[in-house]
Amino acid sequence: MTHSEGFATRAIHAGQEFDPTTGAVIPPLYLTSTFVQAGMGQLRGGYEYSRGGNPTRTSLETQMAALDNAKHAITFSSGLAAEDGLLRAILRPGDHVVIGNDAYGGSYRLISRIFGPWGITHTVVDLGDTAAVAAAITENTKLLWVETPSNPLLAITDIAALAELAHAKDVRVLVDNTFATPVLQQPLALGADIVVYSTTKYIGGHSDVIGGAIVLNDDELAEAVRFQQFAVGAISAPLEAWLTTRGIKTLPLRMRQHGENAQAVAELLESRPEVERVYYPGLESHPGHELAKKQMSGFGGMVSFALRGGREAAIAFAESTELFQLAESLGGVESLMNYPALMTHASVAGTELAVPENVLRLSVGVEDVADLLADLERAFERTAARLA
Ligand SMILES: *Cc1c(COP(=O)(O)O)cnc(C)c1O
């Protein structure tokens, strides 16, 4: 593959060549920890030990690099392991990170509570406020951490504008592209230096794998991230890598349907009197709508909304749906309901990243949209009955 093919073609074929020894159309799953050597130091296929490399992982990394038209993809045991590997490759004691005020709670926890004690400082900013971002950058700043759309409030940040600003000060820009996926947003093409994914979410797409990836063009940094991974061992294991390659083949199809269903869900929520506010970039009422139209090729499958009834209503509603199952995570084919304040974002309660207590987050799946809408309408009735 040369990366000149269309996106769906790359998703299906990059790194997925048939097995030359048997003709199997799907590359085998290499469940092996080690590789027999032909002689001292003579590797048969370039592989030595699976912490350093495994053909199934290579297959996933080739496929993932192709999706972002990137030179390198390095896949890890989780999204946070990928972030950790990247941060260790870039940061040294005394360095500083600027991070958006509604970044994924786990990313913030990693930077503040794991890297903090090792001498890394950070500043939390509103990424929509360019002047605040510029002011937050110091001479020790090494990284600007952007998440767009953000989790869970779906804020949209101008990647190209921030990349220009950061690069003028020699600061690298990382984009957590987990929500948009490379189908809807190409951060490297917009000027970012590094893309991170929790492949647990849309990329894997079937809620059966935990994984992560760092995608980038910088050869030297890629080498440094690989070294961190090799030395520590937070690799994407073969079965997880193989399941992820399978998920990716339908990523463009799934993202299209997630987006269509999410738009319908967001419009239904916006029409309900019980709802104070809907957070979905596909709605014209969303402050980032125009920017999202420019920067993305669709709005994705995540919808958050605030209920007028506060915490009590949010919890009642979260327990009232059937198709939207109450569970952490997102991006699978099945719809999920999350209450950030007590679930995914409990770790940032009381910080600048805390999520309002009346907000619910939906991961809108690819079920029949009429069934999803009916489930939500029923939940409004049940919530009203329960609160009465
Ligand atoms: C889930 C998630 C992560 C962390 O990924 P894991 O695979 O759970 O470690 C990072 N960023 C975002 C936006 C996420 O949703």
The ligand as an ORCA input file, in Angstrom:
! r2SCAN-3c Opt
* xyz 0 1
  C     -10.752      5.871     26.951
  C      -9.976      7.061     26.583
  C      -8.603      7.132     26.851
  C      -7.855      6.059     27.599
  O      -7.798      4.866     26.905
  P      -7.778      3.406     27.579
  O      -7.744      2.493     26.415
  O      -8.996      3.281     28.441
  O      -6.523      3.350     28.407
  C      -7.937      8.276     26.423
  N      -8.574      9.290     25.800
  C      -9.890      9.241     25.545
  C     -10.541     10.388     24.844
  C     -10.645      8.137     25.923
  O     -11.966      8.112     25.682
*
